[in-house]
Amino acid sequence: MPTRTLCIANQKGGVGKTTTAMNLASGLAKGGERTLLIDLDPQCNCTTGFGVDPTERHPLVTQTPVAISQREVNEDGLQLLPGSRSFKDVDALAKTNNEDRTTLRRHLSNGLHQYDFVVIDCPPSLGPLTRTALALSTEVFMPIQCEYFAMEGLTQMIEVIREAMRDGEGRLQFGGIVLTMYDDKLELTREVETEVREFFGEVVFDTVVPRDVAVSEAPSHGRSVLDHAPRSRGARAYIELCMEVLERE
């Protein structure tokens, strides 16, 4: 079965994008899927959230083989391709054209045959780095926070995704939308959920990720919430999300 490359993207920060990338990758690895997490966000929160130091140069820029660059970050065999805060690397990745993206995809593909899943954490923007990540992916997943401005800016994000779908000649598919920071005690949360589900339909995952302090605390311990607090509501939600992702093959 070919590798599924999942791009976790949203132009807004604070919606649970990196948290979803970390815990989705961790959950897939726990389920026996050979999984690689790629940190393409210059903030490097996926990297530091697993207790790994950012690299001086991003492996995608130096085209260092994946097998040499990856780091094992938990006992389930989850592999991480660490991020870099180097301005040179951010600039180099941001300036890639279609030919460069094809080269990056070819470079990655050489080391990805051993994986069932690759999860890419994007920067919170609509810029060239996000477009590069979309060009490397087979599916895009969009976390949406259950708050008043949840739908704001989604039109631009969806247009960028559509452009990437056209440029990718059918390679990229819209994988789904996941509702995050869900608080069923709040009427606003329920209103946002209804609006998102009515607008996007079946593409929205049934699983919602609740507000849970364990989810917020886990990165400070260098772990996913599945390792930090496996019985928490947040951990259970991410396990259920992983099951839905596997069902959508």
ZIRA-V805917 format. One record per residue. N is the residue number from 1. NEAR is the number of other ideal C-beta (glycine too) atoms within 10 Angstrom. Layout:
{{N | NEAR} {N | NEAR}}
This chain:
{{1 | 5} {2 | 8} {3 | 16} {4 | 22} {5 | 24} {6 | 25} {7 | 28} {8 | 30} {9 | 28} {10 | 26} {11 | 20} {12 | 18} {13 | 12} {14 | 12} {15 | 22} {16 | 22} {17 | 28} {18 | 25} {19 | 26} {20 | 24} {21 | 28} {22 | 30} {23 | 27} {24 | 26} {25 | 33} {26 | 28} {27 | 26} {28 | 26} {29 | 27} {30 | 21} {31 | 16} {32 | 10} {33 | 19} {34 | 16} {35 | 25} {36 | 24} {37 | 30} {38 | 31} {39 | 30} {40 | 26} {41 | 26} {42 | 20} {43 | 16} {44 | 21} {45 | 19} {46 | 30} {47 | 25} {48 | 17} {49 | 24} {50 | 25} {51 | 15} {52 | 18} {53 | 10} {54 | 18} {55 | 22} {56 | 11} {57 | 14} {58 | 27} {59 | 23} {60 | 23} {61 | 18} {62 | 14} {63 | 14} {64 | 17} {65 | 12} {66 | 21} {67 | 10} {68 | 8} {69 | 20} {70 | 20} {71 | 16} {72 | 13} {73 | 26} {74 | 19} {75 | 9} {76 | 19} {77 | 13} {78 | 26} {79 | 22} {80 | 25} {81 | 24} {82 | 22} {83 | 27} {84 | 23} {85 | 15} {86 | 17} {87 | 9} {88 | 12} {89 | 20} {90 | 21} {91 | 12} {92 | 16} {93 | 23} {94 | 16} {95 | 11} {96 | 19} {97 | 10} {98 | 11} {99 | 8} {100 | 14} {101 | 21} {102 | 13} {103 | 13} {104 | 19} {105 | 18} {106 | 10} {107 | 17} {108 | 21} {109 | 14} {110 | 12} {111 | 19} {112 | 20} {113 | 8} {114 | 11} {115 | 19} {116 | 18} {117 | 23} {118 | 26} {119 | 30} {120 | 28} {121 | 29} {122 | 27} {123 | 23} {124 | 17} {125 | 19} {126 | 18} {127 | 14} {128 | 17} {129 | 20} {130 | 26} {131 | 22} {132 | 25} {133 | 25} {134 | 23} {135 | 20} {136 | 26} {137 | 27} {138 | 16} {139 | 18} {140 | 28} {141 | 25} {142 | 24} {143 | 23} {144 | 24} {145 | 21} {146 | 25} {147 | 18} {148 | 10} {149 | 9} {150 | 22} {151 | 14} {152 | 11} {153 | 13} {154 | 18} {155 | 8} {156 | 11} {157 | 19} {158 | 14} {159 | 11} {160 | 18} {161 | 21} {162 | 12} {163 | 13} {164 | 23} {165 | 16} {166 | 10} {167 | 14} {168 | 18} {169 | 7} {170 | 7} {171 | 16} {172 | 23} {173 | 15} {174 | 15} {175 | 20} {176 | 21} {177 | 21} {178 | 27} {179 | 24} {180 | 25} {181 | 22} {182 | 22} {183 | 15} {184 | 12} {185 | 7} {186 | 13} {187 | 9} {188 | 12} {189 | 21} {190 | 14} {191 | 13} {192 | 21} {193 | 18} {194 | 10} {195 | 12} {196 | 19} {197 | 15} {198 | 9} {199 | 12} {200 | 17} {201 | 9} {202 | 8} {203 | 15} {204 | 19} {205 | 19} {206 | 12} {207 | 19} {208 | 19} {209 | 27} {210 | 18} {211 | 19} {212 | 20} {213 | 11} {214 | 15} {215 | 27} {216 | 13} {217 | 15} {218 | 26} {219 | 20} {220 | 11} {221 | 13} {222 | 15} {223 | 19} {224 | 31} {225 | 28} {226 | 24} {227 | 20} {228 | 18} {229 | 19} {230 | 13} {231 | 7} {232 | 19} {233 | 17} {234 | 25} {235 | 23} {236 | 17} {237 | 22} {238 | 28} {239 | 17} {240 | 16} {241 | 23} {242 | 23} {243 | 13} {244 | 13} {245 | 25} {246 | 15} {247 | 7} {248 | 13} {249 | 6}}
